[in-house]
Amino acid sequence: MRPARALIDLQALRHNYQLAREVTGAKALAVLKADAYGHGAVRCAQALEAQANGFAVACIEEALELRAAGIRAPILLLEGFFEADELPLIVEHDLWCVVQSLWQLDAIEQAKLGKPIQVWLKLDTGMHRVGLHPSDFKSAYQRLQASGKASKIVLMSHFARADELNCPRSEEQIAVFEAARVDLSAEVSLRNSPAILGWPSAPSDWVRPGLMLYGASPFEEPQIHAAHLQPVMTLESKVIGVRELPAGEPVGYGAKFITPKPMRIGVVAMGYADGYPRHAPTGTPVLVAGQRSQLLGRVSMDMLCIDLTDVPQAGLGSTVELWGKNILASEVAQHAETIPYEIFCNLKRAPRLYSGS
Ligand SMILES: *Cc1c(COP(=O)(O)O)cnc(C)c1O
């Protein structure tokens, strides 16, 4: 059997969820969109269901997958519905629904719903992606209330730059939010992972942790709460070939690496078809036989090469951690000029093995 695999530590997932609640004192919707950022939404929901206040996903397809697996906890659709004909399913499956634009509000007013739904009314406080304009917010709230179609209304917004701890933009967004909700009495929800960890001033009845659940820090620099996160996913494989090369020999496609000295090269069963980033360059860290080493040359579809020159204990069959508890996904992401969010979401082919459920 090919040795590439993603080990998923559900105990660490529960620890990180608890951290989001402890840091904020708020209720928390565990964000499981994009198949739980590559970790497997159903298994993660099952692992969290006993302690979680609810879940959040990007679309009804993702919500229905959880319902079909028997998940009964509240599930919020973070972008609401894309077409009005999703509304009967939202009612039937008891989903909570974001309203982020006026056409969605119109559709709810016009729909014949069997029973009222819980609506999370989203304000654009400055990210300028989705959300109602501040000048429409209060009237939208009043229309929803008057429609009789909302069983409860929660007010929400989303930060654009909460991962930049010295940037004033998040405080500006909080101020826009506070002004828009001044005479509305409803629960609120603003904070994603970086805001949960780094912006205690944001009001929060509900928080929405995503990335932090999976144990990666959203910050580039060390941060006091982020230091307590536990990585959930370990992507690992084994050395399937070893080569001794003299100086001056190329390694891999395009001869992007040429041995500067005699070297010992390990070939690992892991490639971009597993989700390892093809753009990770020579020097990206790996752990082999318990010791840090580095990637050499181009990543190919099914294999990549690493440096064993100074790891004499490593050989055929040695375990290689591509990211996990020793090599942080954020480190790999920085080398590959991406973010841990994308690193996780891209996981494919390598089977997931779960522990700690
Ligand atoms: C994805 C998402 C989150 C979670 O963000 P993280 O940075 O991963 O914590 C929260 N809220 C909304 C609206 C989202 O789309």
The ligand as an ORCA input file, in Angstrom:
! r2SCAN-3c Opt
* xyz 0 1
  C     -14.597     30.802      6.576
  C     -15.313     31.739      7.467
  C     -14.995     31.822      8.832
  C     -13.832     31.077      9.449
  O     -12.653     31.810      9.202
  P     -11.254     31.372      9.806
  O     -10.329     32.472      9.488
  O     -10.874     30.091      9.135
  O     -11.471     31.179     11.269
  C     -15.773     32.653      9.620
  N     -16.775     33.382      9.097
  C     -17.082     33.344      7.796
  C     -18.189     34.195      7.269
  C     -16.359     32.540      6.936
  O     -16.661     32.517      5.631
*
